[in-house]
Amino acid sequence: MNTPTKKLPLNSAAGFSLLELVVLIAIIGVVSTLALSNYMKSNRSLSLSGGTRNLSVYMEKARIDSVRRHGGASIDFNDTASYTVHIDFSGKGTATARTITLPPGTKLSYSLPPATTNIDPSVTPITITYDWRGRTAGTIMLNLTDSIAGTSSSTVVVGTSGDISADSTVTGPVITPTPQNTTVSTTSGIKSMQY
């Protein structure tokens, strides 16, 4: 039962021409390049966000450790690619130092509000020290930027009360509030007791 097969002529239009394949490959190349560049940029942005969160977490750990151990926790900023945390990592009551490296391509700088000038910590190092209440001596704005992909920067602000806020700005004068009534009598408001 052989059925005759129909032969196509050699000049048939079945299939793709060379020009059509070249155009298809060019379109695939352009779309792939755009997708890859967007992927890399979003990956760098996520890396910057992760570095910011990690810095915020270590700052909060230093604050809590300082309250728990009645002072002594600090964070040194003396490099643009890392920072050193001095807290009780082991839980034995003594502070040890641990250097945390930022994600590759992430650069650290700081400013002292209300000034907006970024300061390089490798040139002018700074240390954030927490007292026994978890407070710091001044307000510091830490800036993390991605030097590879040019994505936007991220900030971490440490206030004098030790509070930490990420991706915010400080405007206006930063002052330490002064007490309203500095002459408080030790016996005022105390009722006398009758025996």
C-alpha positions in Angstrom: 0.0 0.0 0.0 2.3 2.6 -1.2 0.7 5.9 -1.5 2.3 8.3 -3.8 3.8 11.2 -2.0 3.6 14.6 -3.5 6.9 16.3 -4.1 7.2 20.0 -3.5 9.0 21.9 -6.2 12.4 23.3 -5.4 11.3 26.9 -5.7 8.5 26.5 -3.1 7.9 29.3 -0.5 7.8 26.9 2.5 10.1 27.9 5.5 11.8 31.2 6.4 14.1 33.3 4.3 17.5 34.3 5.6 16.4 37.9 6.0 13.5 36.9 8.2 15.8 34.9 10.5 18.2 37.8 10.8 15.4 40.2 11.7 14.0 37.7 14.3 17.5 37.2 15.9 18.0 41.0 16.0 14.6 41.5 17.8 15.4 38.7 20.3 18.8 40.3 21.0 17.4 43.8 21.6 14.6 42.5 23.9 17.1 40.3 25.8 19.5 43.2 26.3 16.8 45.4 27.7 15.6 42.6 30.0 19.1 41.9 31.3 19.9 45.5 32.0 16.6 46.0 33.9 17.3 42.8 35.8 20.8 43.9 36.8 19.5 47.4 37.8 16.8 45.9 40.0 19.2 43.5 41.5 21.6 46.3 42.4 18.7 48.2 43.9 17.7 45.2 46.0 21.3 44.8 47.1 21.4 48.5 48.3 18.1 48.0 50.2 19.5 44.9 51.8 22.7 46.8 52.9 20.5 49.6 54.4 18.3 47.1 56.3 21.4 45.3 57.6 22.9 48.6 58.8 19.6 49.5 60.5 19.5 46.1 62.2 23.0 46.4 63.6 22.4 49.9 64.8 19.2 48.8 66.6 21.2 45.8 68.1 23.8 48.2 69.4 21.2 50.4 71.0 19.5 47.4 72.7 22.9 46.0 73.8 23.8 49.4 75.3 20.6 49.5 77.3 21.0 45.9 78.4 24.7 46.3 79.5 24.3 49.9 80.7 26.3 51.5 78.0 29.4 50.7 76.0 27.9 49.7 72.6 29.3 51.6 69.5 29.6 51.5 65.8 32.7 52.8 64.0 32.5 54.2 60.5 36.1 54.5 59.2 35.7 53.0 55.7 33.4 53.5 52.7 32.8 49.8 52.2 32.4 48.5 55.8 31.7 49.4 59.4 32.6 47.9 62.7 30.0 47.0 65.4 31.1 46.7 69.1 28.4 44.8 71.0 28.0 41.7 73.0 27.7 39.1 70.2 28.3 36.1 72.5 25.9 37.0 75.3 28.6 36.8 77.9 28.5 40.5 78.9 31.6 41.8 77.1 31.6 43.7 73.8 33.5 42.2 70.9 34.1 43.9 67.5 32.7 42.6 64.2 33.3 44.2 60.9 30.4 44.2 58.5 31.1 44.6 54.8 28.6 46.3 52.6 27.4 44.7 49.4 29.8 45.0 46.5 29.7 48.4 44.8 27.9 50.1 47.8 29.6 53.2 49.2 29.0 54.7 52.6 29.2 58.3 53.6 27.6 60.5 56.3 26.5 64.0 57.1 25.8 65.8 60.3 22.4 67.6 59.9 21.5 70.4 59.3 24.6 70.3 57.1 24.0 68.4 53.8 27.7 67.9 52.8 28.5 64.2 52.6 31.7 63.3 54.5 33.9 60.4 53.5 34.4 58.1 56.6 37.8 56.9 55.4 39.0 60.5 55.6 37.1 61.7 58.7 36.0 58.6 60.7 33.1 58.8 63.1 31.9 56.6 65.9 28.3 56.4 67.1 28.3 55.5 70.8 25.2 54.6 72.7 24.8 55.5 76.4 23.1 53.5 79.1 19.7 54.8 77.9 20.4 53.9 74.3 20.9 57.5 73.2 23.6 59.0 71.0 25.5 62.3 71.3 24.1 63.8 68.0 22.1 63.3 64.9 23.9 61.5 62.0 22.6 60.8 58.6 24.3 57.8 56.9 24.1 57.6 53.1 24.5 54.4 51.1 24.9 54.7 47.3 25.4 52.2 44.6 28.5 53.2 42.6 28.1 50.5 40.0 24.6 50.8 38.6 23.9 54.4 39.6 20.7 53.6 41.4 19.3 56.1 43.9 20.9 56.4 47.4 19.4 55.1 50.6 19.7 56.8 54.0 19.7 55.8 57.7 19.2 58.6 60.2 20.2 58.1 63.9 18.7 60.7 66.2 19.9 61.9 69.6 17.3 59.6 71.3 18.8 56.6 69.5 15.9 56.2 67.2 16.7 54.9 63.7 14.8 55.7 60.6 15.6 54.5 57.1 15.1 56.3 53.8 14.2 59.7 55.4 15.8 63.1 55.5 16.4 65.6 58.2 15.6 69.2 57.5 15.9 72.3 59.7 18.1 72.9 62.7 18.8 69.9 64.9 18.9 71.0 68.5 18.9 69.3 71.8 15.9 70.3 73.9 16.7 72.0 77.2 14.7 71.4 80.3 12.0 74.1 81.1 12.4 74.1 84.9 15.9 73.5 86.1 15.3 74.6 89.7 13.3 71.7 91.2 13.0 71.6 94.9 13.5 68.2 96.5 10.7 68.7 99.0 8.1 70.4 96.8 5.0 68.3 96.2 5.7 65.9 99.0 3.1 65.6 101.6 4.2 65.4 105.2 3.5 62.2 106.9 1.9 62.1 110.4 2.9 59.3 112.8 
